[in-house]
Amino acid sequence: VPVLQTNNGPGLTGLTTIAAHLVKQAKKDQLLGRTAEEKAVVQQWLEYRVTRVDGGSSKEDTRIILKDLNIHLEDKVYFAGNIFTLADILMYYGLHHVMVDLTVQEKEQYLNVSRWFNHIQHYPGVRQHLPNVIFIKNRLYTNAH
């Protein structure tokens, strides 16, 4: 469990607590959502990151998570709808090790997750030190006969 030691007071514990604190320190509150509903949705996805993504250990867990996320992102640009938030950043970091290991076919199977992930990894300042995950732009095969 991550811990952040601050100069004034006790240390902060937990990924989402620390991330939310740093967002406020950076005066980027919009990353936590603008409306009450957006804030709740962001909080929901931060919780999902910690409980499901970080908690998923088996291949089957990963497959279920990717399937769920693929359905959620079907009609959305970002996890909270049409705004980039802390949920996108933390989900990106939580899923990077999964996405880097997917085959081309698996990336196509989870097309909405792949689209979202590729968009987020190119968002200014997000990817940092992580390697770029390659997504094939054109399909190598079709279902047509």
C-alpha positions in Angstrom: 0.0 0.0 0.0 1.6 3.3 -1.0 2.2 5.9 1.7 2.9 9.7 1.1 4.7 11.5 4.0 3.6 15.1 4.0 5.5 18.0 5.7 2.4 19.0 7.7 0.7 16.2 9.6 0.4 12.4 9.3 1.2 10.5 6.2 -1.4 9.6 3.6 -2.1 6.0 2.8 -3.6 4.4 -0.2 -3.4 4.9 -4.0 -6.6 6.9 -4.5 -6.2 9.0 -1.4 -2.6 10.0 -2.4 -3.6 10.6 -6.0 -6.6 12.8 -5.0 -4.4 14.8 -2.6 -1.8 15.4 -5.3 -4.5 16.5 -7.8 -5.7 19.1 -5.2 -2.1 20.2 -4.5 -1.5 20.7 -8.2 -4.8 22.7 -8.4 -6.1 20.3 -11.0 -9.5 19.7 -9.3 -11.2 19.2 -12.7 -9.4 15.8 -12.8 -11.7 14.7 -9.9 -14.8 15.7 -11.9 -16.7 18.9 -12.2 -20.3 18.0 -11.2 -21.4 15.9 -8.3 -22.3 13.1 -10.7 -18.8 13.2 -12.4 -17.1 13.2 -9.1 -19.1 10.1 -8.1 -18.2 8.3 -11.4 -14.5 9.2 -11.0 -14.6 7.9 -7.4 -16.3 4.7 -8.6 -13.6 4.0 -11.2 -10.8 4.8 -8.7 -12.4 2.2 -6.4 -12.7 -0.3 -9.3 -9.0 0.2 -10.0 -8.0 -0.7 -6.5 -10.5 -3.5 -5.9 -10.8 -5.2 -9.3 -7.8 -4.2 -11.5 -5.2 -4.4 -8.7 -7.0 -7.4 -7.1 -7.4 -9.4 -10.3 -4.7 -12.1 -10.3 -5.8 -14.8 -12.8 -6.1 -14.8 -16.6 -9.8 -15.2 -16.1 -10.0 -12.2 -13.8 -8.2 -10.1 -16.5 -10.5 -11.4 -19.2 -13.6 -10.4 -17.2 -12.2 -7.0 -16.4 -11.3 -6.3 -20.0 -14.7 -7.5 -21.1 -16.5 -5.2 -18.6 -14.3 -2.2 -19.5 -14.8 -2.8 -23.2 -18.6 -2.7 -22.7 -18.4 0.5 -20.5 -16.2 2.3 -23.1 -18.4 1.4 -26.0 -20.0 4.8 -26.2 -17.5 6.9 -24.1 -14.2 8.6 -24.8 -13.1 8.5 -21.2 -14.2 6.5 -18.1 -16.2 9.5 -16.8 -17.8 10.1 -20.2 -16.4 13.0 -22.2 -13.9 14.4 -19.7 -10.4 13.3 -19.0 -10.1 12.5 -15.2 -7.9 10.9 -12.6 -9.8 7.7 -13.3 -8.3 7.5 -16.8 -4.8 8.1 -15.5 -4.9 5.5 -12.7 -6.7 3.0 -14.9 -4.0 3.5 -17.6 -1.3 2.7 -15.1 -3.2 -0.2 -13.7 -3.8 -1.8 -17.1 -0.4 -1.0 -18.8 1.1 -4.4 -17.8 -2.0 -6.2 -19.2 -2.2 -4.2 -22.5 1.5 -4.6 -23.2 1.1 -8.4 -23.1 -2.0 -8.7 -25.3 -1.7 -10.2 -28.8 -3.0 -8.2 -31.8 -6.1 -10.4 -31.8 -6.8 -9.8 -28.1 -6.4 -6.0 -28.6 -8.9 -6.2 -31.5 -11.2 -8.3 -29.3 -11.2 -5.5 -26.7 -11.4 -2.7 -29.3 -12.9 -0.1 -27.1 -10.4 -0.6 -24.4 -7.6 -0.5 -27.0 -8.9 2.7 -28.5 -9.2 4.3 -25.0 -5.7 3.0 -23.9 -4.0 4.2 -27.1 -5.6 7.7 -26.7 -4.6 7.9 -23.0 -1.0 6.8 -23.6 -0.6 9.7 -26.1 -2.3 12.2 -23.7 0.4 14.8 -22.8 2.3 13.9 -19.7 0.6 10.6 -19.0 2.8 7.8 -20.3 6.0 9.1 -18.6 8.6 6.2 -18.4 6.3 3.4 -19.5 6.9 1.8 -23.0 4.5 2.7 -25.8 2.0 -0.1 -26.5 1.7 -0.7 -30.2 -1.7 -1.0 -31.8 -2.0 -2.1 -35.4 -3.9 0.6 -37.3 -5.1 -1.6 -40.2 -6.5 -5.0 -39.8 -4.3 -7.9 -40.9 -7.2 -10.1 -41.6 -10.9 -9.9 -42.2 -13.9 -12.1 -41.7 -14.8 -11.8 -45.4 -14.2 -14.9 -47.6 
